[in-house]
Amino acid sequence: MSVTAAIAIANVLKDPFMSVLDRFFPDKAKAKEAADALTQVFADNAHEINKLQLEVIKAEANHPSMFVAGARPATLWICNIALLNNFIIMPYIQLLSDKALTLDMATLMPIMLTLLGVGGFRTVEKMKGVARENMMPQEK
């Protein structure tokens, strides 16, 4: 999660925060001030939120179950198959026929790009020599 995303989440949550804060602060100005302070806390701690998210990702990747550790790679494979379909296979089918099934990339691309953004850390793991090369559980 980037700082921008943290601020966006805080702004989305500002109205629910305001409804709760209105109960504690009868003065609207004080309630808005408290909501702004909460927004600032999210923005100031975006880096810590990112570090915590990376810890969760590491724990998932080291999980012995393939269904937990393999969730991100499986999602990337699904997105890659959709890309293959839309940009490699379907243009050739459309040359032969006017009926071609294209998949909704507007939904898949944000998922794929988010996973690839975090996936950049795999390069660092490989450079350090600590990357896993298979989906088998690591022996301890």
N, C-alpha and C positions, 0 to 999 in steps of 0.2 A: 504494500500500500504506500503510495507516494504521499507527500505532504499535501498535495492538491486533493487527493482522494480523502485524506483524513479531514481536511477542511470541508469538503463537500458533504461528507457524512455528518459532520458536526452541524452544518447548516441545515441539512434535512432533519436532524434531530432537534433543532432549535425550537420549533413549534411545540413538539411534545414536552420538551424541557420547560418551555414557557408555561404550558398548562399546569405542570406540576409546581413550578416555582411560584405561580400566581397564588397557590394555596399557602405558601410560606411567606411570601412577600406581598402584602396588600398594596404597596406602592408599586405602580407599573414601572417606574424608572429603576427602582431597585431590582425588580424581577428581570428587566432587560439587561441590567448590569451583570447580574448573576449568570444569565444565559450567555452573554458575551464572554464571561470568564470561563465558562465550560467549553465554549468553542475554542478559546485560546489554549486551554489545557489539551484538547485534541491536537491542535496544530503543533504545540510545543513537544508533544510526546509521540509524534508520528514516527520518528526514528526508532523509538523503543517498541512501538507497535509493530514495525517492520521486523525488528529483531525477534520478537516473540512469535510472529508468524513464521519466520524461518526456522525457529526451533520446532514448531509444530510440523512443518514440512519434513525436517530431518527425522523426527520421531516416526512420521508416517512412512518415510522411505526405508527405515530400518526395521519396520514391523515384519514379523515372520510370515504373516498372511499375504499372499499375492493380491488378494482383493483390496487390501489397504495400501500396500506398497506399490501396487500396479495401477492405482486409480488415475494418477496423473499421466503416466505413459499411455494408458488405454484411451484417455480422453484426447490426447494428442494424436493417436493413431486414427481415431474417429474423425477428427478435424482434417487430418491429412488425406484420408480417403475421400472426404467431401471435396477437398481441393482438387484431388486427382479427377474426381467425377466431373466437377464443374469446369475445370480449365484444361483438361487433357482429353478425357473421353467424350464428353458431350459435344464439343465443337465438331468432332469428326462424325458423330451420329447425326448432328444437325445438317451436315453436308448431304447425307443420304436420306434423311427423313425430317419432316417438320415437327415430329414428336420427340422431345427429349426431356428427360427428368433432370432438373437442376435442383440442388439442395440449397437451403436458406443459409447463405454465408453471413448474412447480417447478424444472425444469432451465434454462429460458430466462431467467427473471427475474434470477437472480444474475449471469448474463452481461451482460444488458442494463443492470442497475443499475450494475455495475462500469464498463461502457463509458460510461454517462451521467455517472458520477462524475468520470471523467477528461475527458469531453466538455464539462464546465462551463468548461474553459479556452478553448473556442472563443469564448465570449462576450467574454472578455478580448481575444482575437485580433481579433475584429470591432470592439471599441471602439478598439483601437489602429490599425485599418485594415490589418492584415497577414494577414487570413484569406484563404485561397484560396476562390474561388467556383465552381470546377469541378474535375474530376478530371484535367484535362490537365496534363502535366508543365510545371513552371515553366522558363522560359528563363533561362539564366544569362548 
